[in-house]
Amino acid sequence: MGKLRAAGASPVLLIEGRSVFSGPVANDGIRGVCLAVADLGITIIRSEDPDDTAAWLFRIASRRRDGAVRNRPIYAQKERSNVVSPAEAALAAAPGVSTVTAKTVLEQFGSLRNLCAADLNDLQRLPGVGRKRAKAIQALIHDPWTAPRSN
């Protein structure tokens, strides 16, 4: 699989035959191998017979020749999520604090620097920030960092 993965930008494992589940290997074993191959970034395709394999190979070659990325019609494109500022993302890292709550807090305080000077009561006065969230924000800002232990 390593050689297959290294062979190109979009490796494909094509398995030909009626069923991969009809051999001596247990079904869960085959599923596990397929997942391991997929985790390596290798696409798995199954074909029925030599004619089906030829059709797959032709289709794969055509896509690679024409370019793998194709423009998609507007209706098929995924809508982009709202952009989250680095400050919102940092604040939303506190347990129980969503990006919505982070935005509310930052709108009140203006910056993470100003937020650092706020006390627990200042935070609890904000809509959506109770004692638990206020403590999580305070811990995010004020708790000392310790390096994780390596094994």
N, C-alpha and C positions, 0 to 999 in steps of 0.2 A: 504494500500500500504506500510505503514511503517513496518508492521509485515512481509509482503512478502519480502521486501527489506532486513530485518534483518534475514530472514530465511536461507540465504545461500550466497555464493560468487557470484553466477550468477543467480539472480532471473528471472523467466519467468512468464508472464501472458498469459495464453492460453485461447483464446475466441473461443467458439464453436458455429457454426451456419452459416446459409447461408449468412447473412449480418448483420453487426452491425448497419447499416444505415436504417433498416426497422422498428425500434421501435419508441416510442413516443418522444425520445430526438432528438433535431435538429442536423443535420449533423455537423455543426460547433462546437456544444457542444461536440460531440463525438470526433471530431478531436482534440479539446482542451484538453480533458481528456487523449487521447492517447499521445499527446505531453508532458503533465505533468507527465504521468507515465514514458515515455522514459527519461525525464529529471531527474528522480529519479534513473536512471540506470537499469530500469527493461525492459527486452526484451519483446515485444508483438508479439505473434504468433496467427494467426487465423486458425481454422480448419473448414472443411465443415460439418463433422458429427462425431459420436462416433468412427468409424473406422479410420478416418483421425486423430482424437485426439490420439488414441492408437498408430498410426504410429509415430506421433510427440513425444509422451512421450517415446517411445522406442528409437528414434533417440537421444533425449536429454539425456536420461540415458546412452546410449552408449558413447556419447561424454564426459560426466562427468566421466564415469568409465575410459575411455582411456586417459583422460586429455584434457582440452579445447584447449591447445596450440599444434599446429601441425606444423611440418616443412613444409615449402612451397617450391615448386620448384623455382629455380633461376629466371625463367622468370616471376614468379608471385610476386616476392619480390620488394618492393618499393626501388628505388635507394636512398641511403642516401644523404642528402643535404650536401653541403660543411660545414665544421666545421668553426664556427665563434668564434674568440677569445673574451674574456670578454671586452677587450679594444674596439674592433670593434663594439660589441653589445652596449656598453655604448655610443659610439660616434654616432651610427646609431639611437639612441633614440632622437636625435635632429630633429625637423621637417624638412622634405625635404632631409635628409641625408640618403642615402642607405648604405648597407654594402660595396658596391663597392666603393663609395665615401669615406667612413670611412677608408677602406683599403688604398686608395690612400693617404689620409691625414696622416695616421700612418706610411706609408712607407717613406714619406717625413720627418716627425718629429721624428720617432723612438719610441715614447712613448707618453702617455697622459700627463706625467709630462712636456716633452719638448713642447708639443702642448699648454699647459697653458701659456707659455711665448710668444707665437706667437701673432702678432697683425693682424688686419683685412686685411691689405695689403698682409702679408705673406700668409694668407689663400687664398685670391683671386687669387694669382699667380698660384695656383694648377689647373690642368685640372679638369673640372666638378664642380668647386667651384666658384660660382659667389658671388655677394654681399649678396644676400638673404641667401644662405647656410652658408656663412662665419659668418653672424650675428647670425644665429641659433646655430652654433658651439660655438661662443663666449658667447651667452646667456646660453647655456648648462653648460659651464665651470664657468662663472663668476657671473651669476645672483644669488642672495641670495635665499635660500630655505625657504619657509614658510609652516608651517603645515596646512593641509586642515582643514577647520572648520567642526566640527561635528554638526549635527542637534539637 
